[in-house]
Amino acid sequence: MSDLKDKILKIYPAATFEEGDTLQVNVVEKDWLGVAAKLKNDLGFDVLTALVGMDWKESVGVMYYLTATGRDWEVITVKVVAEDRDNAYIHSVTSLWKVANFQEREVYDMFGIKFIGHPDMRRFFLRNDWVGHPLRKDYDTNPELNPIRLEDEQNEDDTRSYSLDDKGNVVETPGKVFEENEYVVNIGPQHPSTHGVMRFRASLDGEVVKKVDVVSGYIHRGIEKLSEGLTYPQILHFTDRMDYMSAHQNRHCLCMCIEKALGIEVPRRAQVIRTMMDELMRISSHLLSFGCTAMDLGATTAFFYGFREREMVLDIFEKTCGARMSMNYNVIGGVIADLHADFQKDVKELIRIMPERLKEYHTVFSGNIIAKNRLVGVGHLSKEDAINYDITGPSGRGSNWSCDCRKKHPYAVYNEVQFDEVLMDGCDSYSRYMVRMKEIEQSCRILEQLVDNIPEGDIRAQVPKIIKLPAGHWYQQVEASRGTFGVYIESTGEKNPFRVHFQSPCFNLVGVMDLTCSGYMIADLITIGAALDFVIPDIDR
């Protein structure tokens, strides 16, 4: 840690530090863009892992989580505070990390912080005519300010960028998303192949996509704002309802973040159970992805093949958790109920039949000439772009980026089991699809190692009846079904969190729709989206 501090002080002598679960570097806003460039180019922090908007009441700013993949995935936090709360601005880092594009738009939407140099400073979830910024502590919740509007949003092509003049004043420059003569097709939000209420506006040249504008927010529920008024046990259920195909992993992550802050040691039986449930969730998710990808190409038979085995996983969940979708199984300190008597038998049967069933999938769909023509070489995403946009999970590994959180930051009992990180170098929709199919094999391999080695003992640790985290902030990551899922918690020592942020992988996935679709046919947009496999509630938090 001291060695890293010395390196940071060499590039930025004015840095101050705070200790926590990661090293925090405090940077003055006017120096931020230059320091960010040196952190990336000189010290190797090549991934912007999370960008968390903050309102500390007396000031607003951003907490940046940066990862250096070349240095054993070392993580640091950078705190940047805007100089003026009432006219807050911070220099954009979109020129360094492309993933900051949507992330900064979200912070602008929720906190009103303008990002100097951002090319498209629009709101992300809310309408452009929304009054106020909901995650600020002084937000006026009077419903009369934002009545329910039935009319369409006016001037939705209007955008803006911000710069500083010679006197340091913020200057607004208006712009347009599309040129006046562009032909724009609307896709969604009510469209089965957008996999939820997501809307894309695609500019076309004939049938070739020129640009894709992502319009989100149709089911935005304000989970992060709601969390500020609830206790820690009360916010757990939100994670099951974000990416509902990563319900176990997401909730596991939130519980681990709270447990880290409290210093709770989770019993080994609960750790093994959590790991097994996470892998069953991954199998269920990848089977759904297989079926939906096939369905989006018109292959209805393959869809039912995938759901046939997925039903077996859901039966396992139902027996132990009492539910097939929103399981609410992980709790602070462990799991809420012990395993059903049939758990081991059912898991062994799933492991037994999956190899033959996977062969069926490949025969029916993976080797099909139509499927290959629609997926191979379509939706190119280079390894460099995957890193720049922080595209983790199967989509990142389909671009040959080794980014599995279970390997890079092991948790639960992942450091005790043998499994391979599946990588493919096709950088296309087919590679992303095939990574998921091969990951089913690896999940079965993990389950096979654990199913006969579930230890006896407690299923949860003793925790206080009223949970109060000490003052401070923490960040935790897990490998969810679609990539790295992160939870940020800041506490002032009360029973309610001061700030909770969910860093969802799907938010990043939808951020490359323009990149991966441009230059391909309009019909390819559907298959590219299917192969990226985003889930809308994970975006519309």
N, C-alpha and C positions, 0 to 999 in steps of 0.2 A: 504493500500500500504506500509506504513512504517513497519507494522508487517511482511509482506512478505520480505521486504528488510532485516530486522533483522535476519530472518530465513536463508536467502541466505548468509548473512555475517558469520553466524555461521558455515556453511559448506564450505564457501570460503571467507576468510577474505580479499583477494586481489580484490574482486569484485568492480567494479565501475558501476554507474547507469546513465541512461538517461531517461527522461520522454518523453512520446509520447502517442499514442492511447493505447499502452500497455507498461508496464514496460520493459525497455531494460537493460539487464545485459551484461557487457563486460567481456569476459573471455580470458585470455592469452592461446594461442594454446597449449603449453606444459601441461597446467593444464586441458584442455578441457575434456578429456575422464573421468578423475576422478570426475570432477564437474558434468558432465552429469549423471554419475551413481548415485551420491548423489541427484541430482534434481529429478531423477526418483524414487529411492528407499526410500529416506528420506522425500522428500517434495511432492511426489505423482504426479509428472508430467509424467503421464503414456502414453501420446499420443504425437507423433511427428507430428504436424499438417502440417507444411510446412518446407521445406529446400530450401532456396533461395541463389543461387550462386551470388556473387557480384564482380564487378571490380570497385574500387574507383579511378582508374588511378594510384595512387601511391602504391596501395596494392590491393590484392584480398582476398576474404574470403567468409564466409557463414553467413546468418541470419537464425537462427533456431526459429521456433514458436512452443512452447511447451504448452500443455493443461493438467491441472489437473482435471480429471473428478470427483474426489471425493471432490473437493472444488469448487463446483458450476461452473465447467468448466472455471476456471480462466486461462488466457493466459498470458504468458510472451514471450519476445524476447531475444534470446541470440546471441550476435555478437562475432564471432571468426575470427580473421585476421591471414592469413598465414604469417609466419616470412619472407619468401623470395619470392618475386613476380615472379622471374625468375625460381625458382625451388620450386613451391608452394606445400605444403602438409598440411593436417589437419587429425587428427586421426579419423578413422571411428567410427560411433556409431551404426553400424549394429548389434553389440552384445547386444545392449540395446533396440533398436527399429528396428524391421525387415523391416519396411517400408523404412528405409534409404537405402536399397540395390539398388533399381532402382534410387532413388533420388540422391544418391551420384554418380552413373554412369552418370546421366544426367549432373551434375555439372562438372564432369571430362571431359565429351564430349565437353561441351560448354565453359568451363573456363580453363581447363587443370590442375585443382587442384587434386593432387593425394591424395587418402584417405588411410592412413596407417592402415593396418589390414583388409581392405575390401577383401572379398574372390574372387571377380571376377571383376577386374578393367578394363572392356572393355568400349569402347564407346557405347552409347545407340541408338542414332538416325543416326549418320554418320558412314561411313565405317571406318574400322581400319586404312586404309591408307590415310585418310583425312589429309591434311596439315593445321595446325592451329586450333584455338578454337574460333568459330564465335562470342560469346558474350563478348569476351574481347574487350576493347576499342581500343587496338592496332592491332586488327585483320587485316591481309592483304587480301583485297577483290580481288586481282588480279586473274582473272579466269584461267590464265595459271597455277597457282599453283594447282588447282583442276579441271582439264578438265573433261568433261563428259566421264565417263568410261562405255563401253558396256560390258566389260568382267566381269565375276563373281569375287567376292572378294576372294582373295587367303587366305588360312590358317584361315578361319573363326572360327575354333575350338580353335585357340590360345587365351589364356587369360593370365592374370598376377595378381600378388598381390605385395604389397609394404610393407616393414618393415624398421625399423631403426637399424643400427648397433651400436656398442658401442660408436662410435665417433659422432653419430647423423646423419650419411649419409643415404640417401634413397637407399635401396637395392631392386632391382626388381627380383621377382621369377616367371619364366614362368610356365604356366600350360595349361591344356586342358579342354574344356567344357565337352566333352565326352571321355570315354576311347576308345582305338583303336579297341577293339573287340565288342563295343556296336552296336546294330542294330538301326539306326536312320531313322525315317520316316519324310518326309517334308510335312507340311500341310499349304497351302497358299503360297504366299499372295493372289493369285487369286482363292479364294474359297468362295462360297456363305455363308457357315456357319461360316466363320471367321468374318462375319459382317463388312467387309471392308478389306482393304489391310493390314492385319496382318498375320505374318508368325510364325508358331510354328514348332520347331523341337523336335520331341518326341522320346525318347529312349524307346524301347519296349523289354519286355520279353514275347514272344508269342504275345498275344493281350493285355497284361497288361502294362500300362504306368509306366516307372521307373523314368523318368525325362522329364520336358518340358523346353525348352529354347525359350524364347520370343525374336523374331527378329523384331524390330520396325524400323520406319523411312522411309517407302516407300512413304509417302505423307507429310513428314515434310516440313512445309512452312516457318519456321523461323519467326513466328508471333512476338515473343518477341523482336527479333532484328529489325524487321520492325517498331515496335512501337517507338523505340528510335528516329526515323527520322520523326515522324508524330506528329500532335497536338492531344490533348486529344479527341476532337470530332471525329477526323479521325480514332482513334483506336477502337471506339465503335463497328464497324461492324465486327471486328474479332471474337467477342464473339458469334455472331449468327452462325458462321461457324465452331466452335469447336465441342462441342456436340450440333448438330443441333436439337436434341430432348430436349435440355435444353436452347434453344435460349433466351427465355424471362428471365429466372432466371440468366443465365450467364451475360447477358447485364445489368440486374438489379444490379448485384453485382458490376460490374465495375463502373456504374453510382454512386452507393452508396459510393464507395471508394473515388471517385473524390469529391462528395458532402460533405463527411466527412472532407476532407482536406480543402475545401473551406468554410465550415461552412454554407452550403446552407440548408434551411428548405424547404422540398418538400411539395407542397400543399396537403391537405388531399384527395381531389378527385383523384389526381394522385397516392397517396399511395394505395387507395382502388383499383383503376384500375390495378396498378402493381400487387397487391396481387391476384386479380382474374385472370389476364393473366398468372401468375406463376402457378396457380392451373389448369387452362385449359391446359397449357403446360405439366404439370405432368400427367394429364389424357391421353393426346395424346401420350406421351412417353410410359406410362404403357400399353396402348392398342397396340402400336407397339411391345413392348416387349412380350406381350401375343401372338400376332400373329406370331412373329419370333420364339419364343420358340416352339410353336405348329408346325410351318413349319419345324424346325430343326429335329423334331421327325417324320415328314411325314404327319402331320395332316393338310392338305391344307384347309379343310372346316373352321376350327377354325380361320385360318389366315384371311379369308375374313369376318368372323363375326367381328373380331376386327377392321378391316379397315372400316367396314360399319359405326360404331359409330365415329371412328377417323375422317372420312370425315366431320362429323357435327362440330367437333372442328375446323378443318381447314377452314371450311366455315365461322365460327365466326372470325377467324384470318384474313381471306381474306377481309371481309367486313370492318373491322376497320383498319387493317395494310396495306392492299393492296397487301399482299403476303401470301403464305401458308407455307413457310419454313423459309427463311431468312427475318424475319419480320422487323428488324431495328426499333423497336417501342420505347423502352426506350431511353431517351436522358438525358443529364445532367440537372437536375432540375425537371424532370417529365417525361411526355410522349409526343410524337411528334404530335399526333392528337387525337381528342376527339372520344368517342365511336360512333359506327354506331347506327342509330335509331333502328335497329333490335336486338341490343346486348342483352338487358334484355330478350326479347321474346325468342331468340335462346338459351340463357343459361338456362332459365327455362325449355325449351323443352328437352334439354340434361339431366338436372337433373331429369326430370320426367321419361324418358325412361330408364335411366341407371340401376336402380335396377333390372328390368326384364331382361335386356340384360346381366347383370352379372350372373344372374341365368342360362341363356342360355350357357354362356361360361363354367360355372362349370359343366353343364350337358354334354356338348359336349366334354370338354377336362379335366377339373380339376379332375373329378371323374373317368375318363377313366382308366381302369386297366393297359393299356400299358403305358400311361403317368405316372402313379404312379410308375410302375416298373422301369421306366427310370429315375425318379427324386427323389423319396423317398430314403433317405439313401445314396445318391450319391453326391460327391463333398463336403465332410465334412469340415467345417470351424468352429472351436470352438470360443466361445466368446473371450477367451484370445488371440487367433490368430487374430481375427477381430480387437481387440484393438491394438495389436502389429503392424499389417500391416495397421492400420488406414483405415479399410474398413467400410465406412459410407454408408448412404442411405439404400435402401431396402436390400442389401446384408448383411450389418452389423446388421440391425434389424432382419434379418432372423436367426442370431446367438444370438438373445436376447440381443443385445447391444443397450441401449437407447442412441441414438446419433443424434436425429433430431435437426438440427440447428434452425428450427423454434421455438423449445421449449427451447433449451439451450442458444441461443443468439437471442432472438426475434427481428424482424425488420419489416418494413412496418406496417401492422395492425394485424400481427399474434398474438400479445398478447391480442387482443380484440375479437377473435373468439374462439369458442369451437371446438376442434377436438382431436382425440385420436392418440397418437403415436403407430403405429401398431408394435407389437413385437411378434416373434415366436421363439421357442427354438429348432426347429428341426436341425438347423445348417447345412442344406443340400439344394440341388437345389430346392426341392419342397417348402421349407419354404421361400426361396427368391422369388420364383414365387408367392406364396400366399400372401406375404406381399404387393406386387405390386397390386394384385387384391383388397385387402382390403383398400389399400391407395386410390384407385379410389373412394371408398365409402366416405372416409374422405375428399377428395378434393371436391366431390359433396356437402358434408355437409358444408364446408367452403363457397363455392359459394352460397349455399342456404341462408346463413346468410347475405351475402353481396349484393346479386343481387337487393334487394329492398331497400338497404340502401346506395346507391352510392350518396355521397353529391354533391351539386352544388359547383361551384367555378372554380378556375383556374386549368389547367391541367399541368402547369409547372411554375417554379419560374423564376424570372429574373436572368440571368447569364451574366457575361461579354462577350463581343464579342470575345475578345482574352483571353482564359483561361490560367492562369499561377498559378500553385499550389505553395504555400510557400515551402521553403526548409524543407525537412523532409521526413519521410516515413510512410506509412499507410498500414494496412491490413484489408480486409473485407471478410466475409464469408456469403454464403446463402445456403439454402437447394435446390440444383438442383435435377433433376429427378433421378440421379444415386448416389447422395451423396453430401457431403460438397464440394462446389466450392469456391476457395479463390482467391483473387486478391491482389497482393503486388505492391505498387507504391513507388518509391523513386524519389524525385524531388530536383533539385538544384535551383528552382525558375524560370525556363525558361518555354516557352510554349510547349516544348517537354519533355516527361518524361525521366529522366536519366536511369531508369530501370523499366520495367514492367514484372511481373511474374504471370503466371496463374497456380494455383495449382488445377489440375483437378482430380476429383474422379476416372475417368477411368484409369488414370496412376497407381493408387494404385490397382484397381481391377485386371488389367492384371498381377500385381505383385504377385498375389496368384494363378496363373494358375498352376505353378509347385506344390505348396502345395496341392491344391484341386484336382488335377488330378492324382497325384502319387498313385499307388495302384489300380486304377480303369481301366476299359477297354478303348481301344482306341476310341470306339464309344461314351463312356461317356464324352470324352474331348469336343465333340461338344455340348452336352447338358449342361455341366458345364459352358462353355463359354456363352451359351445363357442365363443361369440363372444369371450369374454375370452381363450380359447385358452391357458390355463396348461398347463404340462407338469410332472408330479408330481416327477420326480427333481430338478428345479430348485428345488422347495420343500423336499423332504426331503434336504437336503444332508448 
